[in-house]
Every structure is written in C-alpha cells, then in structure tokens.
C-alpha cells in the first residue's frame, strides 16, 4: 500500500503515470484515471502535481489536449 507523500518517480512505474495522463488527454476524468489498477489516489496525484513541476506541466498538457478534443472542431 502507498502513502500520500511518496514520490511518483519512486513508487509507481512511469508507465502508469503516462497511461493516466493519456486517459485524461483522451477525455477521462482524474477520478477515472486514478481508478486504474495500481494507480495512485486522486489526492496523491494532485499533491504530486503541486510539488513536481515536470508532472504539473505534463498534467496541464493533458488537460489542454482534453479540452481541445472536446471543444475545438477543425
């Protein structure tokens, strides 16, 4: 079991974080992305986003992609 203060780079495989961000970019909610087997909790993900600039940037990119896919028609 994980604790909320663990670093995403030490406990969860990068592939899990990558898949979560891909889910968000494709339209999934954070709650749904965090429901993946082996994924961190939503609270943990947001704590990491608040303390890790690289992850925060990747999350912001995923949210921008989600918004673009939902609302921008080309």
C-alpha positions as protocol buffer text, in pm:
chain_id: "A"
residue {
  index: 1
  type: UNK
  ca { x: 0 y: 0 z: 0 }
}
residue {
  index: 2
  type: UNK
  ca { x: 119 y: 353 z: -74 }
}
residue {
  index: 3
  type: UNK
  ca { x: 135 y: 664 z: 139 }
}
residue {
  index: 4
  type: UNK
  ca { x: 33 y: 1005 z: 12 }
}
residue {
  index: 5
  type: UNK
  ca { x: 377 y: 1161 z: 44 }
}
residue {
  index: 6
  type: UNK
  ca { x: 564 y: 917 z: -180 }
}
residue {
  index: 7
  type: UNK
  ca { x: 726 y: 1048 z: -496 }
}
residue {
  index: 8
  type: UNK
  ca { x: 566 y: 938 z: -824 }
}
residue {
  index: 9
  type: UNK
  ca { x: 908 y: 856 z: -957 }
}
residue {
  index: 10
  type: UNK
  ca { x: 993 y: 609 z: -679 }
}
residue {
  index: 11
  type: UNK
  ca { x: 676 y: 405 z: -622 }
}
residue {
  index: 12
  type: UNK
  ca { x: 466 y: 395 z: -938 }
}
residue {
  index: 13
  type: UNK
  ca { x: 607 y: 287 z: -1271 }
}
residue {
  index: 14
  type: UNK
  ca { x: 633 y: 575 z: -1513 }
}
residue {
  index: 15
  type: UNK
  ca { x: 410 y: 377 z: -1749 }
}
residue {
  index: 16
  type: UNK
  ca { x: 121 y: 401 z: -1501 }
}
residue {
  index: 17
  type: UNK
  ca { x: 157 y: 779 z: -1477 }
}
residue {
  index: 18
  type: UNK
  ca { x: 190 y: 800 z: -1857 }
}
residue {
  index: 19
  type: UNK
  ca { x: -129 y: 596 z: -1905 }
}
residue {
  index: 20
  type: UNK
  ca { x: -317 y: 812 z: -1653 }
}
residue {
  index: 21
  type: UNK
  ca { x: -215 y: 1129 z: -1835 }
}
residue {
  index: 22
  type: UNK
  ca { x: -308 y: 972 z: -2169 }
}
residue {
  index: 23
  type: UNK
  ca { x: -650 y: 881 z: -2026 }
}
residue {
  index: 24
  type: UNK
  ca { x: -701 y: 1241 z: -1913 }
}
residue {
  index: 25
  type: UNK
  ca { x: -592 y: 1375 z: -2252 }
}
residue {
  index: 26
  type: UNK
  ca { x: -842 y: 1139 z: -2418 }
}
residue {
  index: 27
  type: UNK
  ca { x: -1128 y: 1270 z: -2206 }
}
residue {
  index: 28
  type: UNK
  ca { x: -1126 y: 1070 z: -1883 }
}
residue {
  index: 29
  type: UNK
  ca { x: -1177 y: 1245 z: -1553 }
}
residue {
  index: 30
  type: UNK
  ca { x: -894 y: 1243 z: -1300 }
}
residue {
  index: 31
  type: UNK
  ca { x: -1107 y: 1021 z: -1080 }
}
residue {
  index: 32
  type: UNK
  ca { x: -1146 y: 769 z: -1361 }
}
residue {
  index: 33
  type: UNK
  ca { x: -775 y: 783 z: -1450 }
}
residue {
  index: 34
  type: UNK
  ca { x: -689 y: 721 z: -1085 }
}
residue {
  index: 35
  type: UNK
  ca { x: -919 y: 419 z: -1074 }
}
residue {
  index: 36
  type: UNK
  ca { x: -678 y: 221 z: -1291 }
}
residue {
  index: 37
  type: UNK
  ca { x: -536 y: -81 z: -1111 }
}
residue {
  index: 38
  type: UNK
  ca { x: -214 y: 22 z: -942 }
}
residue {
  index: 39
  type: UNK
  ca { x: -274 y: 396 z: -987 }
}
residue {
  index: 40
  type: UNK
  ca { x: -226 y: 648 z: -706 }
}
residue {
  index: 41
  type: UNK
  ca { x: -524 y: 812 z: -542 }
}
residue {
  index: 42
  type: UNK
  ca { x: -660 y: 1139 z: -676 }
}
residue {
  index: 43
  type: UNK
  ca { x: -535 y: 1321 z: -365 }
}
residue {
  index: 44
  type: UNK
  ca { x: -186 y: 1179 z: -415 }
}
residue {
  index: 45
  type: UNK
  ca { x: -181 y: 1274 z: -783 }
}
residue {
  index: 46
  type: UNK
  ca { x: -279 y: 1633 z: -706 }
}
residue {
  index: 47
  type: UNK
  ca { x: -22 y: 1652 z: -426 }
}
residue {
  index: 48
  type: UNK
  ca { x: 245 y: 1539 z: -672 }
}
residue {
  index: 49
  type: UNK
  ca { x: 125 y: 1787 z: -933 }
}
residue {
  index: 50
  type: UNK
  ca { x: 161 y: 2062 z: -673 }
}
residue {
  index: 51
  type: UNK
  ca { x: 516 y: 1964 z: -587 }
}
residue {
  index: 52
  type: UNK
  ca { x: 662 y: 1841 z: -917 }
}
residue {
  index: 53
  type: UNK
  ca { x: 696 y: 2098 z: -1196 }
}
residue {
  index: 54
  type: UNK
  ca { x: 751 y: 1838 z: -1469 }
}
residue {
  index: 55
  type: UNK
  ca { x: 443 y: 1643 z: -1371 }
}
residue {
  index: 56
  type: UNK
  ca { x: 242 y: 1966 z: -1339 }
}
residue {
  index: 57
  type: UNK
  ca { x: 340 y: 2062 z: -1694 }
}
residue {
  index: 58
  type: UNK
  ca { x: 252 y: 1717 z: -1828 }
}
residue {
  index: 59
  type: UNK
  ca { x: -84 y: 1728 z: -1648 }
}
residue {
  index: 60
  type: UNK
  ca { x: -155 y: 2074 z: -1791 }
}
residue {
  index: 61
  type: UNK
  ca { x: -72 y: 1943 z: -2140 }
}
residue {
  index: 62
  type: UNK
  ca { x: -313 y: 1651 z: -2088 }
}
residue {
  index: 63
  type: UNK
  ca { x: -592 y: 1885 z: -1976 }
}
residue {
  index: 64
  type: UNK
  ca { x: -530 y: 2115 z: -2275 }
}
residue {
  index: 65
  type: UNK
  ca { x: -549 y: 1814 z: -2508 }
}
residue {
  index: 66
  type: UNK
  ca { x: -873 y: 1706 z: -2340 }
}
residue {
  index: 67
  type: UNK
  ca { x: -1031 y: 2049 z: -2382 }
}
residue {
  index: 68
  type: UNK
  ca { x: -912 y: 2070 z: -2741 }
}
residue {
  index: 69
  type: UNK
  ca { x: -1057 y: 1729 z: -2825 }
}
residue {
  index: 70
  type: UNK
  ca { x: -1390 y: 1815 z: -2666 }
}
residue {
  index: 71
  type: UNK
  ca { x: -1446 y: 2170 z: -2784 }
}
residue {
  index: 72
  type: UNK
  ca { x: -1229 y: 2255 z: -3083 }
}
residue {
  index: 73
  type: UNK
  ca { x: -1371 y: 2138 z: -3412 }
}
residue {
  index: 74
  type: UNK
  ca { x: -1135 y: 2154 z: -3705 }
}
